[in-house]
Amino acid sequence: MNVLKRIQRIIQWIVLLFFGSTILSVLIYRWCPVYVTPLMFIRCGQQMMRGEQIRLRHHWVPLDSMSKYMPVAVIASEDQRYLEHHGFDFKAIRLAMAERANGGRRRGGSTISQQTAKNVFLGPSQTWVRKALEAYFTVLIEVMWGKERIMEVYLNSIEMGDGIYGAEAVAQLHFGRSALELTRPNCALVAATLPNPLKFSSQNPSAYMLRRQTAIMQQMRHIPLFTEKK
């Protein structure tokens, strides 16, 4: 019995430590900038393994130091019900599952909240454990951060090119200006790369990218400005 009690106590401490540490980390990032993410470390490791020079461009800026069109563009491109759902877009998930079952193209059902949870706290693996943790962290950031903070972290941590992370870095490297100075077409072009920023470039857009940019700009007309600070 003593052994069983000891094992039970160890399990209780592990559970307590897990919930305590994860909630604390989410709470800290409620106010503190996210300077590094697991994906940044992974990409740097991949570059080193290929014998390449490490490329990591990331400049954290607050949301009110970005163009007012940047949140609108990513909502139009990635998650049009972002302001309506509470972390999970079940309609998009059902549609994605139906398309896969019918042999259609693989459509992503992840919301901006889910992508932010994955980017900040987890890696890009596709295991069920990772997906369960992603759902857990999505609930936490929806409750503890709110939509504006989630968007701010998303736009600062999302991969936007080879070794490029966040709106400020891509604005400087691809457009020669700050994130605050990005125009509506600039923001739509950046958002157009997000399905695969290592394949698509906002610096040298293909004809396909320009068509996506146009489609996103059309969708942006139906989405209100995310913040009225500017």
N, C-alpha and C positions, 0 to 999 in steps of 0.2 A: 504493500500500500504506500509506503514511503516513496518508492520509486515512481509510482503513478502520480502521486501528489506533486513530486518534484517536476515530472514531465508536464503536468497540467500547469504548474506555476511558470515554467519556462515558456510554454505556449502563450499563456496570458501576457507575459512580459513582451514577447515578440509582437503580439497583436497590438498591445498598448504602444510599443515603440513605433510600429508601422503607422498607426493612425496619428500618434502625436507628432512624429517627424514630418509626415506628409501635410498635415494641417498647418503646422508651423511654417513649412516652406512656402505653402500657398499664401499664408498670411504675410510673410516677409515680402513676397513679390507683389503683394497688393500695393506697396508703396515704393519698393526698391527697383531700379532698372535691372533688366535681365541682360547681362553683358555677354554671357556664353550659354550655349545650349548643347545638349548631347549631339545633335546633328553636326554642329560646328566641329566638335572633337572628332567625330567619325570621318568627316570630309578631310580634315587635316591629316588623319591617319592614312586615309586612302591616297592622298597626294604623296605622303612620305613613302608609302609602299611602292608607288610607281616611280620613285626617284625624282619627283617634281618639287619645285619650290613651293613652300606653303603659301596659300592664298587665303586670306581671311580679312575681309573688309566689312566692318560693322561699326556704325556710329549711332548710339542711342539718342533719340530726340523725343520730347513729349509730343502728344497728339496735336496740340495747338501750334507746334512748329512744323506741321506738315500741311500740304495743300488740303483744302476742304473737300476736294474731289477724290482724294486717295481712298478714304473709307467707302465712298459711294461706288467707286470703280470696283473694289474687291467684293463688295456686297453684290453688285450687279453680276460679277463674274463667278463668284464662288458660293454665295449663300444669300439668295434673294429674300429669304424669310428670316434673316439674322435678327432683326429687331422684334420679331414676333415669337420665335420659339424660345425655349428655355435650355438650349444646349444641344438638342437633338431634333432634327427635321425628319419626323417619321414618314411624312409623305414622300420625301426624296429617297429615304431608305427603302420604302416599299417599291418605288419605281425602279430603283437600281436593282433590287432583287428580282423583280419581274423581268427586266431586260436581260439579266444574266441567265435566268431560267429559260428564256426564249432564244438564247444564243445570240443576243444583241451585243452591242459594244459595252464594255465595262465602264459604267458611269459611277463616279464617286458620290457617296452619300454623306460624306463628312461635312459637318458645319465648320464655320470659322472657329467656334468655341472648341470643338473637338480637335481641330488642327493646332490650335494654340496649346491645348493641354498636351498633345503629343510632342510638339516642338520643344516646349519648355521643360517637361518633366520626364519624357520617355524617348526611346529611339525609334527608328523607322521600320522596325521589324513588323511582321504581319501575323504573329502568333496570337492565339486566343487570350493568353495571359496579358499580353500588351494591350489588346483591345478592351479587356475588362478593366485594366488600370486606366486606360484612356477615358472610359466612361466614368470611372470614379473621379478622376481629376477634373473632368468636364463639369460634373455636378458641383465640385468644390469651387471652381473658379466662377461659375455662374452665380453661386450663392455669395461668395466672399468678395468677388471683384466687381461684377456688374459689366454691362455691355461696353461702356466707354473704355474701361481699363483693359478688358479683353482685346478690344480693337487696337489699343495703343501697344500692347505687348505683341499682338499678331503682326502689326505693321513694322515692328522693330526687329522681330526674330525670324520672320519667314525668309526662306531661301529665294533670292531673286536673280540669281546668276551663278556662274562658276566662282565660288569663294566670296559671293556678295550676299549680305544678309541685311534686310531692312530697307525702308524707303529712303533714308538719308544716304546710305552708301550707294544704292543704285542711281539715285538722282545725281550725285556728284560724278560717278564714273561713266554713266551712260548719257547724261543730258547736260553735264557741265553746270549744274545749278543745285541749289539746296532743295530739300523735300518741300519746303514751304513755297518755293517758286515753280513747282511742277504745274503744268497746265492741265486742263481737262483731257486733251488727247494724250499727253504724257502719261497720266495716271491710268487711262484706259489701256495703253500699250503695255505698261508694267503689269497690270492685272491680267492681260492676255497671256503672259508668260507663265503664270502660276501653276497651271496643270503640270508643266515640266520645264522649270527654269534652266535646266542644264541642256535642254534641247532647243528651246526657243529663246531668242534674244530680243530685248527691247532696244539694244544698241544698233543691231543690224537686222531689222525685222524682214521676214520673208513676205511674199504676197499673201500667204495663209494667215500670218500674224496680223497684217493690215486689215484683212477681212474680219478677223476676230476683234480687233480694235474698234472697227466700225459697229459691229454687232453690240459690243459692250457699251459704247457710247449711246446707242439707241436705248438700251435697257436702263442706263443711268438717268434718262429723262423721267422714268417712273419711280425713282427712288429719292426720297427727300434727303437733304443734307444731313449727315450724321450728327453734326454739332453746329450750333449757331454762334460759336465763339468768334468766327471770322466773318 
